[in-house]
């Protein structure tokens, strides 16, 4: 039995290592090099030095729906070296990400954790989660890695907040609210609102934060049901999401800091939309799952025009 799981944890991209299995390297009388977790006379501690990376394995958290994140935003990388294989997770997003790594179908492997490994990666960082060594060096390692992830840090709790109307112009009409039976019945969209408005209506940030994702290239209904969109991470870990935006209208980029009332796009009719409107929702990570949460506007949707009618 292995004394402890082989977990090499690093807190930041610079990666300071935590508890790990010690691997020894020794050469017998016949000149055969052997790697083992058992120390023998004449053995020396093997030091892992990253080698060339093999093709990353990306397994997005589907959550029963088509994934909205763009490819390779969160990815699992397997690095092979003389002592075995090391598993790393990369977070390319401008937001923290909660990850869970589990291994199935394991054969001939030392250092396999007893439970799935969960960690929270800071924005734009990577972490080394595990290193596996073959129990019998003459046989290959066999395992299937599974990576789940969700945007945001579930340890953060939402602060009370009333949201200014995220558009200029109006007054407009709410066509679907929370728990709407047409499309607002999933955990991600249960507390969303749909506001009918002409295409091209200026959309502004309802709350300050950092742009995490922005897409402006979609023309029609496919490939994303939400069409073009902007996702903004707020300081308390919640996220404001603006969907069905006009093609080519998004004026912010990932990593950019925006303030309340700042123009971010124009409304559209992209994705699986029944007509020109803005879909607005506030979400948070509730534990390896992003779900919508209740929120309130500072004024009724159909009240007097918000800010100035028309341009920016």
C-alpha positions in Angstrom: 0.0 0.0 0.0 1.2 3.5 -0.8 1.8 5.6 2.3 0.1 8.7 1.0 -1.4 10.0 -2.2 1.0 11.6 -4.6 -0.4 15.2 -4.7 1.8 18.0 -5.9 -0.1 21.1 -5.2 0.9 24.6 -6.2 -0.9 27.8 -5.1 0.0 30.0 -8.0 1.5 29.9 -11.5 4.9 30.0 -9.9 3.8 26.8 -8.1 5.2 26.2 -4.7 4.8 22.4 -4.1 2.8 20.9 -1.2 2.8 17.3 0.0 4.1 14.9 -2.6 5.2 11.3 -2.9 9.0 10.9 -3.0 10.2 9.0 -6.0 13.7 7.3 -5.9 15.9 6.5 -8.9 18.5 3.8 -8.8 20.6 1.7 -11.2 21.2 -2.0 -10.5 24.3 -4.1 -11.2 23.1 -4.7 -14.7 22.7 -1.1 -15.5 18.9 -1.1 -15.5 17.4 2.2 -14.2 14.4 1.8 -11.9 12.0 4.3 -10.4 10.2 3.4 -7.1 8.5 5.0 -4.1 10.6 2.6 -1.9 14.1 3.7 -1.0 17.0 1.2 -1.4 20.7 1.5 -0.8 22.3 3.7 -3.4 19.1 5.3 -4.6 18.8 9.1 -5.2 15.7 11.2 -5.0 14.3 11.8 -8.5 13.6 15.5 -9.3 10.8 16.2 -11.8 11.8 18.6 -14.5 9.0 19.4 -16.9 9.5 18.1 -20.4 7.6 18.7 -23.6 3.8 18.6 -23.2 1.6 16.1 -24.9 -1.7 17.0 -26.4 -4.0 18.6 -23.7 -7.1 16.8 -22.6 -10.1 19.2 -22.3 -13.2 17.9 -20.6 -15.6 20.9 -20.0 -18.3 20.7 -17.3 -21.4 20.3 -19.5 -23.9 20.5 -16.7 -26.5 18.9 -19.0 -26.2 21.8 -21.5 -24.0 22.8 -24.4 -20.9 24.6 -23.0 -20.7 28.3 -23.6 -17.0 28.8 -22.8 -14.6 29.0 -25.7 -12.2 26.1 -26.3 -9.1 25.7 -24.0 -10.2 28.3 -21.4 -9.8 25.7 -18.8 -7.8 22.6 -19.8 -6.1 19.5 -18.4 -2.5 18.9 -19.5 -0.6 15.6 -19.1 3.2 15.8 -19.0 5.1 12.6 -19.4 8.6 12.2 -17.9 11.0 9.4 -16.9 9.2 8.8 -13.6 5.6 8.8 -14.9 3.1 11.4 -15.7 2.1 14.7 -14.1 -1.3 16.3 -14.4 -1.7 20.0 -14.6 -4.7 22.3 -15.0 -4.5 25.6 -16.8 -7.0 28.5 -16.2 -6.8 31.0 -19.0 -9.8 33.0 -17.8 -9.7 36.4 -16.1 -11.7 34.9 -13.2 -11.1 32.2 -10.6 -12.2 28.7 -11.5 -13.1 25.8 -9.2 -11.9 22.4 -10.6 -12.3 18.8 -9.7 -10.0 16.1 -11.0 -10.8 12.4 -10.7 -9.2 9.3 -12.3 -11.1 6.3 -13.6 -10.0 2.9 -14.9 -6.6 3.1 -13.1 -4.1 0.3 -13.7 -0.5 -0.1 -12.7 -0.3 3.4 -11.0 1.1 4.7 -7.8 0.1 8.1 -6.4 -3.6 7.8 -7.2 -5.7 10.0 -4.8 -8.4 8.3 -2.8 -10.9 11.1 -3.5 -11.3 13.5 -6.4 -9.0 16.5 -6.0 -10.7 19.9 -5.8 -9.0 23.2 -6.0 -9.7 26.9 -6.8 -7.4 28.4 -9.4 -6.8 32.1 -9.4 -7.3 34.0 -12.8 -4.7 33.2 -15.5 -2.9 30.6 -13.5 -2.0 26.9 -13.5 -1.7 24.2 -10.9 0.0 20.8 -10.7 -2.6 18.4 -9.2 -1.0 15.0 -9.2 2.0 12.9 -10.4 1.5 9.2 -11.1 4.3 6.6 -11.3 4.0 3.1 -12.7 3.9 0.4 -10.1 5.6 -1.9 -12.6 8.0 0.2 -14.7 7.9 -2.5 -17.5 4.2 -1.9 -18.0 2.3 1.2 -19.1 0.2 3.5 -16.8 -3.5 3.3 -17.6 -6.1 5.7 -16.4 -8.8 8.1 -17.7 -8.8 11.6 -16.2 -12.0 13.5 -15.8 -11.9 17.3 -15.2 -15.0 19.2 -14.0 -14.9 23.0 -13.6 -17.1 25.9 -12.9 -16.5 29.7 -13.1 -16.1 31.6 -9.9 -15.1 31.1 -6.3 -17.9 29.4 -4.3 -16.4 30.7 -1.0 -17.5 34.2 -1.8 -21.0 35.3 -0.7 -23.1 37.8 -2.6 -23.5 41.3 -1.2 -26.9 43.0 -1.2 -27.2 44.9 -4.5 -29.8 46.7 -6.5 -29.0 46.9 -10.2 -29.6 49.9 -12.4 -31.3 49.1 -15.7 -28.6 47.8 -18.0 -29.7 49.8 -21.1 -30.2 53.3 -22.4 -33.5 54.4 -23.7 -37.0 52.9 -23.2 -39.3 52.5 -21.5 -39.3 48.8 -22.5 -41.4 45.8 -21.5 -40.4 42.7 -19.6 -41.5 39.7 -21.7 -40.3 36.9 -19.3 -39.3 37.0 -15.7 -38.0 34.6 -13.1 -39.3 31.0 -13.4 -40.7 31.8 -16.8 -42.0 28.6 -18.4 -40.6 29.3 -21.9 -36.9 29.1 -21.0 -36.3 30.4 -17.5 -36.6 27.1 -15.7 -33.1 25.8 -15.5 -30.7 26.4 -12.6 -28.6 28.7 -14.8 -31.5 30.9 -15.9 -34.2 30.5 -13.3 -33.9 34.1 -12.1 -33.2 35.8 -15.5 -35.3 38.5 -17.1 -36.0 39.1 -20.8 -36.6 42.7 -21.9 -38.1 43.4 -25.3 -36.2 46.3 -27.0 -35.3 47.3 -30.6 -32.1 45.9 -32.0 -29.2 48.3 -31.5 -30.3 49.6 -28.1 -27.2 50.6 -26.1 -26.5 48.0 -23.4 -24.5 49.2 -20.4 -22.9 47.5 -17.4 -25.4 47.1 -14.5 -22.5 46.7 -12.1 -18.8 47.3 -12.0 -16.4 44.3 -12.5 -14.0 42.5 -14.8 -15.1 41.2 -18.2 -14.6 37.4 -18.2 -16.0 36.4 -21.5 -17.2 38.3 -24.5 -18.4 37.0 -27.9 -19.6 39.2 -30.8 -19.2 37.0 -33.9 -22.4 35.0 -34.0 -24.9 36.0 -36.7 -28.0 33.8 -36.2 -29.3 31.0 -34.0 -26.2 28.8 -33.8 -23.9 27.7 -32.3 -24.7 29.3 -28.8 -28.3 29.4 -27.7 -27.5 32.7 -25.9 -26.1 34.2 -29.0 -23.5 37.0 -28.6 -22.9 37.8 -24.9 -20.8 39.5 -22.3 -20.0 38.0 -18.8 -18.8 40.4 -16.1 -17.4 39.2 -12.8 -18.3 41.4 -9.8 -16.2 42.0 -6.8 -18.3 39.7 -4.6 -18.0 36.7 -6.9 -21.3 37.1 -8.7 -21.5 37.5 -12.4 -23.7 39.6 -14.6 -24.5 38.0 -18.0 -26.0 39.8 -21.0 -27.2 37.6 -23.9 -28.6 37.8 -27.5 -26.4 40.8 -28.3 -26.1 42.3 -31.9 -23.3 40.8 -34.0 -20.2 42.9 -34.0 -21.5 45.3 -31.3 -19.5 44.1 -28.2 -17.1 46.9 -27.3 -15.4 45.3 -24.3 -12.8 42.5 -24.0 -11.9 39.8 -21.5 -9.7 41.2 -18.7 -11.1 44.7 -19.0 -12.4 46.5 -15.9 -15.8 48.2 -16.5 -17.8 50.6 -14.3 -21.5 50.8 -13.7 -23.2 52.5 -16.7 -20.3 51.9 -19.1 -21.4 50.9 -22.7 -20.6 47.3 -23.4 -22.6 46.3 -26.5 -25.9 46.8 -28.3 -29.0 44.6 -28.0 -29.8 42.1 -30.8 -31.7 39.0 -31.7 -28.9 36.3 -31.9 -29.1 32.8 -30.6 -32.4 31.0 -29.8 -34.3 34.2 -29.5 -38.0 34.7 -30.3 -37.5 38.4 -31.0 -35.2 41.3 -30.3 -34.5 41.5 -26.6 -31.9 41.5 -23.8 -31.6 38.5 -21.5 -30.0 39.6 -18.3 -29.1 37.2 -15.4 -27.0 37.3 -12.3 -25.1 34.0 -11.5 -22.7 32.6 -9.0 -20.7 29.4 -8.4 -22.6 27.4 -5.8 -20.1 24.5 -5.8 -18.9 23.2 -9.1 -22.1 24.6 -10.7 -23.0 28.0 -11.9 -26.5 29.0 -11.1 -28.7 32.1 -11.3 -29.6 34.0 -8.1 -32.4 36.5 -7.4 -31.7 40.2 -7.9 -33.7 43.4 -8.1 -33.5 46.5 -10.4 -33.4 50.0 -8.8 -36.5 51.0 -10.8 -39.3 49.3 -12.7 -38.4 48.0 -16.2 -41.3 50.0 -17.8 -40.5 53.3 -16.0 -39.2 56.5 -17.6 -36.3 56.2 -20.1 -33.0 55.1 -18.5 -30.2 57.7 -19.0 -30.4 59.4 -22.4 -32.3 58.0 -25.3 -30.2 56.9 -28.3 -26.4 57.1 -28.6 -23.6 56.9 -26.2 
